Amino acid sequence: MSSAAPASASDLQQTPLHALHLELGARMVPFAGYAMPVQYPAGLMAEHKQCREAAALFDVSHMGQLRLIGPDAAAALETLVPVDVVDLAPGKQRYAFFTNDQGGLLDDLMISRPAAADLADFGDLFVVVNAGCKDADIAHLRQHIGRRCEVVPLPDRALLALQGPLAAQALARLNPGVAALTFMTGGAFTLAGARCFVTRSGYTGEDGFEISVPAAQAVALARELLAQPEVKPAGLGARDTLRLEGGMCLYGHDIDATTTPVEAGLTWAIQKVRRAGGARAGGYPGASVIDAQLAGGAPRKRVGLVGLERAPVREGTPIVAADGTALGAVTSGTLGPTVNQPVAMAYLPSTHTATGTEVYAEVRGKRLPMRVAAMPFTPHRYHRG
């Protein structure tokens, strides 16, 4: 996801919740062309803790939402992603990514297949893409599969993420039916009078929900959620520390057009049916590169790093071996509020990716020791049923 800022605040787009953010005292920053809340008066640490211990509400309306309409939509989409879309059951959701001819990642996305009763509102497939990539993604879909299915952006819908161990308890007060959802499932529900598409998923490592709501009804829904005793607002700052502790990639930082899914450690998202020897193997951009790496490994891999000293290690920091040999650079890094130590991700040569390997971050002329660690840094707590 690109966080490049336009020239002035007046150029920034606003989400349907903009006035509510200001009312709540949010500090707004430019992000992917939008004015977005980075934090509220409670501060990043409190918001992070709120999500880990209770429930936090995030505005992610800058993300791109779209419908793919037509009986051929799933087969068509499989020509652009190395993921099993055809066999995705109604009511289920799946993580995917667009690839280029070199096997690199153009964006990562979420695909849901709504139940038959919900197709008129949410399409044969309901897709959510990253904010910084959404215009390119829509153009990519229209160019390559626009003759096989209808690609319909949904700019008139907002997207809220309610995340945390008490999220289900809070949301069920608005509609008890949501409690029946399990991780990576979704459906249509009426919430605060609005017809929403709700998935049990998120980007924090906690249980939670992502709620697509008509823009005109988004503020009323957000206020209803914030009125629940478990729920407080959280900004993009906490969202970033939460997803980093959860070992999740941020597009444009930890994954991009130069990283393959094998290098990025995302092979769990490529089902057997799409791999070499599978019934619908290949047929997507970069398949030969990705299949070769699945078979023979990649020269570098995304790893987790834990700092052995207190200083946080930020994005772009060089990583070197004990003898000073350059190994790579940090793609995301922070002082993890839950784990209470510096955590980071980096791409390192396959010779240096074993858990426990010691490497060094070069920060202002000093070498800070770090150790390769398994991810997630904080265990995922999804509700799998």
Contacts in CASP RR format, 6 or more apart in sequence:
PFRMAT RR
TARGET T0000
AUTHOR 0000-0000-0000
METHOD contacts of the structure
MODEL  1
MSSAAPASASDLQQTPLHALHLELGARMVPFAGYAMPVQYPAGLMAEHKQ
CREAAALFDVSHMGQLRLIGPDAAAALETLVPVDVVDLAPGKQRYAFFTN
DQGGLLDDLMISRPAAADLADFGDLFVVVNAGCKDADIAHLRQHIGRRCE
VVPLPDRALLALQGPLAAQALARLNPGVAALTFMTGGAFTLAGARCFVTR
SGYTGEDGFEISVPAAQAVALARELLAQPEVKPAGLGARDTLRLEGGMCL
YGHDIDATTTPVEAGLTWAIQKVRRAGGARAGGYPGASVIDAQLAGGAPR
KRVGLVGLERAPVREGTPIVAADGTALGAVTSGTLGPTVNQPVAMAYLPS
THTATGTEVYAEVRGKRLPMRVAAMPFTPHRYHRG
1 32 0 8 1.000
1 130 0 8 1.000
1 131 0 8 1.000
1 132 0 8 1.000
1 133 0 8 1.000
1 250 0 8 1.000
1 251 0 8 1.000
1 252 0 8 1.000
1 253 0 8 1.000
2 32 0 8 1.000
2 131 0 8 1.000
2 132 0 8 1.000
2 133 0 8 1.000
2 252 0 8 1.000
3 30 0 8 1.000
3 31 0 8 1.000
3 32 0 8 1.000
4 32 0 8 1.000
4 33 0 8 1.000
5 12 0 8 1.000
5 30 0 8 1.000
5 31 0 8 1.000
5 33 0 8 1.000
6 12 0 8 1.000
6 30 0 8 1.000
6 33 0 8 1.000
9 30 0 8 1.000
9 35 0 8 1.000
11 33 0 8 1.000
12 30 0 8 1.000
12 33 0 8 1.000
12 34 0 8 1.000
12 35 0 8 1.000
13 33 0 8 1.000
13 34 0 8 1.000
13 35 0 8 1.000
13 62 0 8 1.000
14 34 0 8 1.000
14 35 0 8 1.000
15 21 0 8 1.000
15 34 0 8 1.000
15 35 0 8 1.000
15 36 0 8 1.000
15 59 0 8 1.000
15 61 0 8 1.000
15 62 0 8 1.000
15 158 0 8 1.000
16 61 0 8 1.000
16 158 0 8 1.000
16 215 0 8 1.000
16 216 0 8 1.000
16 218 0 8 1.000
16 219 0 8 1.000
17 59 0 8 1.000
17 61 0 8 1.000
17 158 0 8 1.000
17 218 0 8 1.000
17 219 0 8 1.000
17 222 0 8 1.000
18 35 0 8 1.000
19 219 0 8 1.000
20 219 0 8 1.000
20 222 0 8 1.000
20 223 0 8 1.000
21 28 0 8 1.000
21 37 0 8 1.000
21 59 0 8 1.000
21 233 0 8 1.000
22 28 0 8 1.000
24 37 0 8 1.000
24 40 0 8 1.000
24 41 0 8 1.000
24 233 0 8 1.000
25 40 0 8 1.000
25 41 0 8 1.000
26 37 0 8 1.000
26 38 0 8 1.000
26 39 0 8 1.000
26 40 0 8 1.000
26 233 0 8 1.000
26 235 0 8 1.000
27 37 0 8 1.000
27 38 0 8 1.000
27 39 0 8 1.000
27 40 0 8 1.000
28 35 0 8 1.000
28 36 0 8 1.000
28 37 0 8 1.000
28 38 0 8 1.000
29 35 0 8 1.000
29 36 0 8 1.000
29 37 0 8 1.000
29 38 0 8 1.000
29 236 0 8 1.000
30 36 0 8 1.000
31 38 0 8 1.000
31 62 0 8 1.000
31 131 0 8 1.000
31 236 0 8 1.000
32 62 0 8 1.000
32 130 0 8 1.000
32 131 0 8 1.000
32 132 0 8 1.000
33 62 0 8 1.000
33 131 0 8 1.000
33 132 0 8 1.000
34 62 0 8 1.000
34 131 0 8 1.000
36 59 0 8 1.000
36 62 0 8 1.000
36 235 0 8 1.000
36 236 0 8 1.000
37 59 0 8 1.000
37 233 0 8 1.000
37 235 0 8 1.000
37 236 0 8 1.000
38 235 0 8 1.000
38 236 0 8 1.000
38 237 0 8 1.000
39 47 0 8 1.000
39 234 0 8 1.000
39 235 0 8 1.000
39 236 0 8 1.000
39 237 0 8 1.000
39 238 0 8 1.000
40 47 0 8 1.000
40 232 0 8 1.000
40 233 0 8 1.000
40 234 0 8 1.000
40 235 0 8 1.000
42 50 0 8 1.000
42 232 0 8 1.000
43 238 0 8 1.000
44 235 0 8 1.000
44 237 0 8 1.000
44 238 0 8 1.000
44 241 0 8 1.000
44 337 0 8 1.000
45 337 0 8 1.000
47 56 0 8 1.000
47 232 0 8 1.000
47 233 0 8 1.000
47 234 0 8 1.000
47 235 0 8 1.000
47 237 0 8 1.000
47 238 0 8 1.000
48 234 0 8 1.000
48 238 0 8 1.000
48 241 0 8 1.000
48 242 0 8 1.000
48 337 0 8 1.000
48 338 0 8 1.000
49 337 0 8 1.000
49 338 0 8 1.000
50 56 0 8 1.000
50 232 0 8 1.000
50 234 0 8 1.000
50 238 0 8 1.000
51 163 0 8 1.000
51 164 0 8 1.000
51 204 0 8 1.000
51 206 0 8 1.000
51 234 0 8 1.000
51 238 0 8 1.000
51 242 0 8 1.000
52 164 0 8 1.000
52 165 0 8 1.000
52 206 0 8 1.000
52 242 0 8 1.000
52 338 0 8 1.000
52 378 0 8 1.000
53 164 0 8 1.000
53 165 0 8 1.000
54 164 0 8 1.000
54 165 0 8 1.000
54 166 0 8 1.000
54 230 0 8 1.000
54 231 0 8 1.000
54 232 0 8 1.000
55 162 0 8 1.000
55 163 0 8 1.000
55 164 0 8 1.000
55 165 0 8 1.000
55 166 0 8 1.000
55 167 0 8 1.000
55 169 0 8 1.000
55 170 0 8 1.000
55 208 0 8 1.000
55 228 0 8 1.000
55 230 0 8 1.000
55 231 0 8 1.000
55 232 0 8 1.000
56 162 0 8 1.000
56 163 0 8 1.000
56 164 0 8 1.000
56 204 0 8 1.000
56 231 0 8 1.000
56 232 0 8 1.000
56 233 0 8 1.000
56 234 0 8 1.000
56 238 0 8 1.000
57 160 0 8 1.000
57 161 0 8 1.000
57 162 0 8 1.000
57 222 0 8 1.000
57 225 0 8 1.000
57 226 0 8 1.000
57 231 0 8 1.000
57 232 0 8 1.000
57 233 0 8 1.000
57 234 0 8 1.000
58 160 0 8 1.000
58 161 0 8 1.000
58 162 0 8 1.000
58 163 0 8 1.000
58 233 0 8 1.000
58 234 0 8 1.000
58 235 0 8 1.000
58 236 0 8 1.000
58 239 0 8 1.000
59 158 0 8 1.000
59 159 0 8 1.000
59 160 0 8 1.000
59 222 0 8 1.000
59 235 0 8 1.000
60 159 0 8 1.000
60 160 0 8 1.000
60 161 0 8 1.000
60 210 0 8 1.000
60 239 0 8 1.000
61 157 0 8 1.000
61 158 0 8 1.000
61 159 0 8 1.000
61 160 0 8 1.000
61 215 0 8 1.000
61 218 0 8 1.000
62 131 0 8 1.000
63 128 0 8 1.000
63 129 0 8 1.000
63 130 0 8 1.000
63 131 0 8 1.000
63 134 0 8 1.000
63 159 0 8 1.000
64 128 0 8 1.000
64 129 0 8 1.000
64 130 0 8 1.000
64 131 0 8 1.000
64 134 0 8 1.000
64 137 0 8 1.000
64 153 0 8 1.000
64 154 0 8 1.000
64 159 0 8 1.000
65 126 0 8 1.000
65 127 0 8 1.000
65 128 0 8 1.000
65 153 0 8 1.000
65 154 0 8 1.000
65 157 0 8 1.000
65 159 0 8 1.000
65 212 0 8 1.000
66 126 0 8 1.000
66 127 0 8 1.000
66 129 0 8 1.000
66 138 0 8 1.000
66 141 0 8 1.000
66 151 0 8 1.000
66 152 0 8 1.000
66 153 0 8 1.000
66 154 0 8 1.000
67 122 0 8 1.000
67 123 0 8 1.000
67 124 0 8 1.000
67 125 0 8 1.000
67 126 0 8 1.000
67 127 0 8 1.000
67 150 0 8 1.000
67 151 0 8 1.000
67 152 0 8 1.000
67 154 0 8 1.000
68 76 0 8 1.000
68 77 0 8 1.000
68 123 0 8 1.000
68 124 0 8 1.000
68 125 0 8 1.000
68 127 0 8 1.000
68 141 0 8 1.000
68 145 0 8 1.000
68 149 0 8 1.000
68 150 0 8 1.000
68 151 0 8 1.000
68 152 0 8 1.000
69 123 0 8 1.000
69 124 0 8 1.000
69 149 0 8 1.000
69 150 0 8 1.000
69 152 0 8 1.000
70 123 0 8 1.000
70 124 0 8 1.000
70 149 0 8 1.000
70 150 0 8 1.000
71 124 0 8 1.000
72 148 0 8 1.000
72 149 0 8 1.000
73 123 0 8 1.000
73 124 0 8 1.000
73 125 0 8 1.000
73 145 0 8 1.000
73 148 0 8 1.000
73 149 0 8 1.000
74 85 0 8 1.000
74 86 0 8 1.000
74 88 0 8 1.000
74 113 0 8 1.000
74 124 0 8 1.000
74 125 0 8 1.000
75 85 0 8 1.000
75 86 0 8 1.000
75 148 0 8 1.000
76 145 0 8 1.000
76 146 0 8 1.000
76 148 0 8 1.000
76 149 0 8 1.000
77 85 0 8 1.000
77 111 0 8 1.000
77 125 0 8 1.000
77 145 0 8 1.000
77 149 0 8 1.000
78 84 0 8 1.000
78 85 0 8 1.000
78 86 0 8 1.000
78 274 0 8 1.000
78 280 0 8 1.000
78 283 0 8 1.000
78 284 0 8 1.000
79 144 0 8 1.000
79 145 0 8 1.000
79 283 0 8 1.000
79 284 0 8 1.000
80 98 0 8 1.000
80 99 0 8 1.000
80 140 0 8 1.000
80 141 0 8 1.000
80 144 0 8 1.000
80 145 0 8 1.000
80 284 0 8 1.000
80 285 0 8 1.000
81 96 0 8 1.000
81 97 0 8 1.000
81 98 0 8 1.000
81 99 0 8 1.000
81 109 0 8 1.000
81 284 0 8 1.000
82 96 0 8 1.000
82 97 0 8 1.000
82 99 0 8 1.000
82 261 0 8 1.000
82 269 0 8 1.000
82 270 0 8 1.000
82 274 0 8 1.000
82 282 0 8 1.000
82 284 0 8 1.000
82 287 0 8 1.000
82 290 0 8 1.000
83 94 0 8 1.000
83 95 0 8 1.000
83 96 0 8 1.000
83 97 0 8 1.000
83 111 0 8 1.000
83 269 0 8 1.000
83 270 0 8 1.000
83 271 0 8 1.000
83 274 0 8 1.000
84 94 0 8 1.000
84 271 0 8 1.000
84 273 0 8 1.000
84 274 0 8 1.000
84 280 0 8 1.000
85 94 0 8 1.000
85 96 0 8 1.000
85 111 0 8 1.000
85 125 0 8 1.000
86 280 0 8 1.000
87 273 0 8 1.000
88 94 0 8 1.000
88 111 0 8 1.000
88 113 0 8 1.000
89 113 0 8 1.000
90 113 0 8 1.000
90 114 0 8 1.000
90 115 0 8 1.000
90 116 0 8 1.000
91 112 0 8 1.000
91 113 0 8 1.000
91 114 0 8 1.000
91 115 0 8 1.000
91 185 0 8 1.000
91 186 0 8 1.000
91 187 0 8 1.000
92 112 0 8 1.000
92 113 0 8 1.000
92 184 0 8 1.000
92 185 0 8 1.000
92 186 0 8 1.000
93 110 0 8 1.000
93 111 0 8 1.000
93 112 0 8 1.000
93 113 0 8 1.000
93 184 0 8 1.000
93 185 0 8 1.000
93 186 0 8 1.000
93 199 0 8 1.000
93 201 0 8 1.000
94 110 0 8 1.000
94 111 0 8 1.000
94 112 0 8 1.000
94 184 0 8 1.000
94 269 0 8 1.000
95 108 0 8 1.000
95 109 0 8 1.000
95 110 0 8 1.000
95 111 0 8 1.000
95 269 0 8 1.000
96 108 0 8 1.000
96 109 0 8 1.000
96 110 0 8 1.000
96 111 0 8 1.000
96 269 0 8 1.000
97 105 0 8 1.000
97 106 0 8 1.000
97 107 0 8 1.000
97 108 0 8 1.000
97 109 0 8 1.000
97 255 0 8 1.000
97 261 0 8 1.000
97 266 0 8 1.000
97 269 0 8 1.000
98 105 0 8 1.000
98 106 0 8 1.000
98 107 0 8 1.000
98 108 0 8 1.000
98 109 0 8 1.000
98 137 0 8 1.000
98 140 0 8 1.000
98 285 0 8 1.000
99 105 0 8 1.000
99 106 0 8 1.000
99 260 0 8 1.000
99 261 0 8 1.000
99 284 0 8 1.000
99 285 0 8 1.000
99 286 0 8 1.000
99 287 0 8 1.000
99 290 0 8 1.000
100 106 0 8 1.000
100 257 0 8 1.000
100 285 0 8 1.000
100 286 0 8 1.000
101 285 0 8 1.000
101 286 0 8 1.000
102 257 0 8 1.000
102 258 0 8 1.000
102 260 0 8 1.000
102 286 0 8 1.000
102 289 0 8 1.000
103 260 0 8 1.000
103 261 0 8 1.000
103 285 0 8 1.000
103 286 0 8 1.000
103 289 0 8 1.000
103 290 0 8 1.000
104 256 0 8 1.000
104 257 0 8 1.000
104 258 0 8 1.000
104 259 0 8 1.000
104 260 0 8 1.000
104 261 0 8 1.000
104 286 0 8 1.000
104 289 0 8 1.000
105 251 0 8 1.000
105 255 0 8 1.000
105 256 0 8 1.000
105 257 0 8 1.000
105 259 0 8 1.000
105 260 0 8 1.000
105 261 0 8 1.000
105 264 0 8 1.000
106 133 0 8 1.000
106 136 0 8 1.000
106 137 0 8 1.000
106 140 0 8 1.000
106 257 0 8 1.000
107 129 0 8 1.000
107 130 0 8 1.000
107 133 0 8 1.000
107 136 0 8 1.000
107 137 0 8 1.000
107 251 0 8 1.000
108 130 0 8 1.000
108 249 0 8 1.000
108 251 0 8 1.000
108 255 0 8 1.000
108 266 0 8 1.000
109 127 0 8 1.000
109 128 0 8 1.000
109 129 0 8 1.000
109 130 0 8 1.000
109 137 0 8 1.000
110 127 0 8 1.000
110 128 0 8 1.000
110 199 0 8 1.000
110 201 0 8 1.000
110 210 0 8 1.000
111 125 0 8 1.000
111 126 0 8 1.000
111 127 0 8 1.000
112 122 0 8 1.000
112 125 0 8 1.000
112 126 0 8 1.000
112 127 0 8 1.000
112 186 0 8 1.000
112 187 0 8 1.000
112 197 0 8 1.000
112 199 0 8 1.000
113 124 0 8 1.000
113 125 0 8 1.000
113 126 0 8 1.000
114 121 0 8 1.000
114 122 0 8 1.000
114 123 0 8 1.000
114 124 0 8 1.000
114 126 0 8 1.000
114 186 0 8 1.000
114 187 0 8 1.000
114 188 0 8 1.000
114 197 0 8 1.000
115 187 0 8 1.000
115 188 0 8 1.000
117 188 0 8 1.000
118 187 0 8 1.000
118 188 0 8 1.000
118 197 0 8 1.000
121 188 0 8 1.000
121 195 0 8 1.000
121 197 0 8 1.000
122 188 0 8 1.000
122 197 0 8 1.000
122 212 0 8 1.000
123 152 0 8 1.000
124 149 0 8 1.000
126 197 0 8 1.000
126 212 0 8 1.000
128 159 0 8 1.000
128 210 0 8 1.000
128 212 0 8 1.000
129 137 0 8 1.000
129 138 0 8 1.000
130 137 0 8 1.000
130 251 0 8 1.000
132 251 0 8 1.000
133 251 0 8 1.000
134 153 0 8 1.000
138 151 0 8 1.000
138 153 0 8 1.000
141 151 0 8 1.000
142 151 0 8 1.000
145 151 0 8 1.000
154 212 0 8 1.000
156 214 0 8 1.000
156 215 0 8 1.000
156 216 0 8 1.000
157 212 0 8 1.000
157 213 0 8 1.000
157 214 0 8 1.000
157 215 0 8 1.000
158 212 0 8 1.000
158 213 0 8 1.000
158 214 0 8 1.000
158 215 0 8 1.000
158 218 0 8 1.000
159 210 0 8 1.000
159 211 0 8 1.000
159 212 0 8 1.000
159 213 0 8 1.000
160 210 0 8 1.000
160 211 0 8 1.000
160 213 0 8 1.000
160 218 0 8 1.000
160 221 0 8 1.000
160 222 0 8 1.000
160 225 0 8 1.000
161 202 0 8 1.000
161 203 0 8 1.000
161 204 0 8 1.000
161 208 0 8 1.000
161 209 0 8 1.000
161 210 0 8 1.000
161 211 0 8 1.000
161 239 0 8 1.000
162 170 0 8 1.000
162 171 0 8 1.000
162 208 0 8 1.000
162 209 0 8 1.000
162 211 0 8 1.000
162 225 0 8 1.000
162 231 0 8 1.000
163 202 0 8 1.000
163 203 0 8 1.000
163 204 0 8 1.000
163 205 0 8 1.000
163 206 0 8 1.000
163 207 0 8 1.000
163 208 0 8 1.000
163 209 0 8 1.000
163 234 0 8 1.000
163 242 0 8 1.000
164 204 0 8 1.000
164 206 0 8 1.000
164 207 0 8 1.000
164 208 0 8 1.000
165 206 0 8 1.000
165 207 0 8 1.000
165 381 0 8 1.000
166 230 0 8 1.000
167 206 0 8 1.000
167 207 0 8 1.000
167 208 0 8 1.000
167 209 0 8 1.000
167 230 0 8 1.000
167 231 0 8 1.000
168 178 0 8 1.000
168 179 0 8 1.000
168 207 0 8 1.000
168 208 0 8 1.000
168 209 0 8 1.000
168 383 0 8 1.000
169 230 0 8 1.000
170 225 0 8 1.000
170 228 0 8 1.000
170 229 0 8 1.000
170 230 0 8 1.000
170 231 0 8 1.000
171 178 0 8 1.000
171 191 0 8 1.000
171 198 0 8 1.000
171 209 0 8 1.000
171 225 0 8 1.000
172 178 0 8 1.000
172 179 0 8 1.000
173 228 0 8 1.000
174 191 0 8 1.000
174 192 0 8 1.000
174 224 0 8 1.000
174 225 0 8 1.000
175 189 0 8 1.000
175 190 0 8 1.000
175 191 0 8 1.000
177 189 0 8 1.000
178 189 0 8 1.000
178 198 0 8 1.000
178 200 0 8 1.000
178 209 0 8 1.000
181 187 0 8 1.000
181 198 0 8 1.000
181 199 0 8 1.000
181 200 0 8 1.000
181 209 0 8 1.000
181 383 0 8 1.000
182 200 0 8 1.000
182 383 0 8 1.000
182 384 0 8 1.000
182 385 0 8 1.000
183 200 0 8 1.000
183 201 0 8 1.000
183 207 0 8 1.000
183 382 0 8 1.000
183 383 0 8 1.000
183 384 0 8 1.000
183 385 0 8 1.000
184 199 0 8 1.000
184 200 0 8 1.000
184 201 0 8 1.000
185 199 0 8 1.000
185 200 0 8 1.000
186 197 0 8 1.000
186 198 0 8 1.000
186 199 0 8 1.000
186 200 0 8 1.000
187 197 0 8 1.000
187 198 0 8 1.000
187 199 0 8 1.000
188 195 0 8 1.000
188 196 0 8 1.000
188 197 0 8 1.000
188 198 0 8 1.000
189 195 0 8 1.000
189 196 0 8 1.000
189 197 0 8 1.000
189 198 0 8 1.000
190 196 0 8 1.000
191 198 0 8 1.000
191 211 0 8 1.000
191 213 0 8 1.000
191 221 0 8 1.000
191 224 0 8 1.000
192 217 0 8 1.000
192 220 0 8 1.000
192 221 0 8 1.000
192 224 0 8 1.000
193 217 0 8 1.000
193 220 0 8 1.000
194 213 0 8 1.000
194 214 0 8 1.000
194 217 0 8 1.000
194 218 0 8 1.000
194 220 0 8 1.000
194 221 0 8 1.000
195 214 0 8 1.000
196 211 0 8 1.000
196 212 0 8 1.000
196 213 0 8 1.000
196 221 0 8 1.000
197 211 0 8 1.000
197 212 0 8 1.000
198 209 0 8 1.000
198 210 0 8 1.000
198 211 0 8 1.000
198 212 0 8 1.000
199 209 0 8 1.000
199 210 0 8 1.000
200 207 0 8 1.000
200 208 0 8 1.000
200 209 0 8 1.000
200 383 0 8 1.000
201 208 0 8 1.000
201 209 0 8 1.000
201 210 0 8 1.000
202 208 0 8 1.000
202 209 0 8 1.000
202 210 0 8 1.000
203 239 0 8 1.000
203 242 0 8 1.000
203 243 0 8 1.000
203 248 0 8 1.000
204 239 0 8 1.000
204 242 0 8 1.000
204 243 0 8 1.000
204 246 0 8 1.000
205 242 0 8 1.000
205 243 0 8 1.000
205 245 0 8 1.000
205 246 0 8 1.000
205 248 0 8 1.000
205 376 0 8 1.000
205 378 0 8 1.000
205 380 0 8 1.000
205 381 0 8 1.000
205 382 0 8 1.000
206 242 0 8 1.000
206 380 0 8 1.000
206 381 0 8 1.000
206 382 0 8 1.000
207 381 0 8 1.000
207 382 0 8 1.000
207 383 0 8 1.000
208 383 0 8 1.000
211 221 0 8 1.000
213 221 0 8 1.000
225 231 0 8 1.000
226 232 0 8 1.000
226 233 0 8 1.000
240 250 0 8 1.000
240 332 0 8 1.000
240 334 0 8 1.000
241 334 0 8 1.000
241 336 0 8 1.000
241 337 0 8 1.000
243 250 0 8 1.000
244 250 0 8 1.000
244 332 0 8 1.000
244 333 0 8 1.000
244 334 0 8 1.000
244 336 0 8 1.000
244 343 0 8 1.000
244 344 0 8 1.000
244 345 0 8 1.000
244 377 0 8 1.000
245 336 0 8 1.000
245 337 0 8 1.000
245 338 0 8 1.000
245 339 0 8 1.000
245 343 0 8 1.000
245 376 0 8 1.000
245 377 0 8 1.000
245 378 0 8 1.000
246 375 0 8 1.000
246 376 0 8 1.000
246 377 0 8 1.000
246 378 0 8 1.000
246 380 0 8 1.000
247 304 0 8 1.000
247 345 0 8 1.000
247 375 0 8 1.000
247 376 0 8 1.000
247 377 0 8 1.000
248 376 0 8 1.000
249 255 0 8 1.000
249 264 0 8 1.000
249 266 0 8 1.000
249 302 0 8 1.000
249 345 0 8 1.000
250 332 0 8 1.000
253 315 0 8 1.000
253 331 0 8 1.000
253 332 0 8 1.000
254 264 0 8 1.000
254 302 0 8 1.000
254 331 0 8 1.000
254 332 0 8 1.000
254 345 0 8 1.000
255 264 0 8 1.000
255 266 0 8 1.000
255 302 0 8 1.000
259 302 0 8 1.000
259 347 0 8 1.000
260 289 0 8 1.000
260 290 0 8 1.000
260 293 0 8 1.000
260 298 0 8 1.000
261 267 0 8 1.000
261 269 0 8 1.000
261 270 0 8 1.000
261 290 0 8 1.000
262 290 0 8 1.000
262 293 0 8 1.000
262 294 0 8 1.000
262 297 0 8 1.000
262 298 0 8 1.000
263 293 0 8 1.000
263 298 0 8 1.000
263 299 0 8 1.000
263 300 0 8 1.000
263 301 0 8 1.000
263 302 0 8 1.000
263 347 0 8 1.000
264 302 0 8 1.000
265 301 0 8 1.000
265 302 0 8 1.000
267 294 0 8 1.000
270 290 0 8 1.000
270 294 0 8 1.000
272 278 0 8 1.000
273 279 0 8 1.000
273 280 0 8 1.000
273 281 0 8 1.000
274 280 0 8 1.000
274 281 0 8 1.000
274 282 0 8 1.000
274 284 0 8 1.000
275 281 0 8 1.000
275 291 0 8 1.000
275 294 0 8 1.000
276 282 0 8 1.000
276 291 0 8 1.000
276 294 0 8 1.000
276 295 0 8 1.000
281 287 0 8 1.000
281 291 0 8 1.000
282 291 0 8 1.000
297 350 0 8 1.000
298 350 0 8 1.000
299 349 0 8 1.000
299 350 0 8 1.000
300 347 0 8 1.000
300 348 0 8 1.000
300 349 0 8 1.000
300 350 0 8 1.000
301 347 0 8 1.000
301 348 0 8 1.000
301 350 0 8 1.000
301 353 0 8 1.000
302 331 0 8 1.000
302 345 0 8 1.000
302 346 0 8 1.000
302 347 0 8 1.000
303 345 0 8 1.000
303 346 0 8 1.000
303 347 0 8 1.000
303 348 0 8 1.000
303 352 0 8 1.000
303 353 0 8 1.000
303 372 0 8 1.000
303 373 0 8 1.000
303 375 0 8 1.000
304 343 0 8 1.000
304 344 0 8 1.000
304 345 0 8 1.000
304 346 0 8 1.000
304 372 0 8 1.000
304 373 0 8 1.000
304 374 0 8 1.000
304 375 0 8 1.000
304 377 0 8 1.000
305 313 0 8 1.000
305 319 0 8 1.000
305 330 0 8 1.000
305 343 0 8 1.000
305 344 0 8 1.000
305 345 0 8 1.000
305 346 0 8 1.000
305 359 0 8 1.000
305 361 0 8 1.000
305 370 0 8 1.000
305 371 0 8 1.000
305 372 0 8 1.000
305 373 0 8 1.000
306 339 0 8 1.000
306 341 0 8 1.000
306 342 0 8 1.000
306 343 0 8 1.000
306 370 0 8 1.000
306 371 0 8 1.000
306 373 0 8 1.000
306 377 0 8 1.000
307 313 0 8 1.000
307 341 0 8 1.000
307 342 0 8 1.000
307 343 0 8 1.000
307 344 0 8 1.000
307 361 0 8 1.000
307 368 0 8 1.000
307 369 0 8 1.000
307 370 0 8 1.000
307 371 0 8 1.000
308 368 0 8 1.000
308 369 0 8 1.000
308 370 0 8 1.000
308 371 0 8 1.000
309 342 0 8 1.000
309 368 0 8 1.000
309 369 0 8 1.000
310 335 0 8 1.000
310 341 0 8 1.000
310 342 0 8 1.000
311 342 0 8 1.000
311 363 0 8 1.000
311 368 0 8 1.000
312 333 0 8 1.000
312 334 0 8 1.000
312 335 0 8 1.000
312 342 0 8 1.000
313 330 0 8 1.000
313 333 0 8 1.000
313 342 0 8 1.000
313 344 0 8 1.000
313 361 0 8 1.000
313 363 0 8 1.000
313 368 0 8 1.000
313 370 0 8 1.000
314 330 0 8 1.000
314 333 0 8 1.000
314 334 0 8 1.000
315 330 0 8 1.000
315 331 0 8 1.000
315 332 0 8 1.000
315 333 0 8 1.000
316 329 0 8 1.000
316 330 0 8 1.000
316 331 0 8 1.000
317 329 0 8 1.000
317 330 0 8 1.000
317 344 0 8 1.000
317 361 0 8 1.000
317 362 0 8 1.000
317 363 0 8 1.000
318 326 0 8 1.000
318 328 0 8 1.000
318 329 0 8 1.000
318 361 0 8 1.000
318 362 0 8 1.000
319 326 0 8 1.000
319 327 0 8 1.000
319 328 0 8 1.000
319 329 0 8 1.000
319 330 0 8 1.000
319 346 0 8 1.000
319 348 0 8 1.000
319 359 0 8 1.000
319 360 0 8 1.000
319 361 0 8 1.000
319 362 0 8 1.000
319 370 0 8 1.000
320 326 0 8 1.000
320 327 0 8 1.000
320 359 0 8 1.000
320 360 0 8 1.000
320 362 0 8 1.000
320 367 0 8 1.000
321 327 0 8 1.000
321 352 0 8 1.000
321 359 0 8 1.000
321 360 0 8 1.000
322 358 0 8 1.000
322 360 0 8 1.000
324 360 0 8 1.000
327 346 0 8 1.000
327 348 0 8 1.000
327 349 0 8 1.000
327 352 0 8 1.000
327 359 0 8 1.000
328 346 0 8 1.000
328 347 0 8 1.000
328 348 0 8 1.000
329 346 0 8 1.000
329 347 0 8 1.000
330 344 0 8 1.000
330 345 0 8 1.000
330 346 0 8 1.000
330 361 0 8 1.000
331 344 0 8 1.000
331 345 0 8 1.000
331 346 0 8 1.000
331 347 0 8 1.000
332 344 0 8 1.000
332 345 0 8 1.000
333 342 0 8 1.000
333 343 0 8 1.000
333 344 0 8 1.000
333 345 0 8 1.000
334 342 0 8 1.000
334 343 0 8 1.000
334 344 0 8 1.000
335 341 0 8 1.000
335 342 0 8 1.000
335 343 0 8 1.000
336 342 0 8 1.000
336 343 0 8 1.000
336 377 0 8 1.000
338 377 0 8 1.000
338 378 0 8 1.000
339 377 0 8 1.000
339 378 0 8 1.000
342 370 0 8 1.000
343 373 0 8 1.000
343 377 0 8 1.000
344 361 0 8 1.000
344 370 0 8 1.000
345 375 0 8 1.000
348 359 0 8 1.000
348 372 0 8 1.000
352 359 0 8 1.000
352 372 0 8 1.000
353 372 0 8 1.000
354 372 0 8 1.000
355 372 0 8 1.000
355 373 0 8 1.000
355 374 0 8 1.000
356 371 0 8 1.000
356 372 0 8 1.000
356 373 0 8 1.000
357 371 0 8 1.000
357 372 0 8 1.000
358 369 0 8 1.000
358 370 0 8 1.000
358 371 0 8 1.000
358 372 0 8 1.000
359 369 0 8 1.000
359 370 0 8 1.000
359 371 0 8 1.000
359 372 0 8 1.000
360 367 0 8 1.000
360 368 0 8 1.000
360 369 0 8 1.000
360 370 0 8 1.000
361 367 0 8 1.000
361 368 0 8 1.000
361 370 0 8 1.000
362 368 0 8 1.000
END
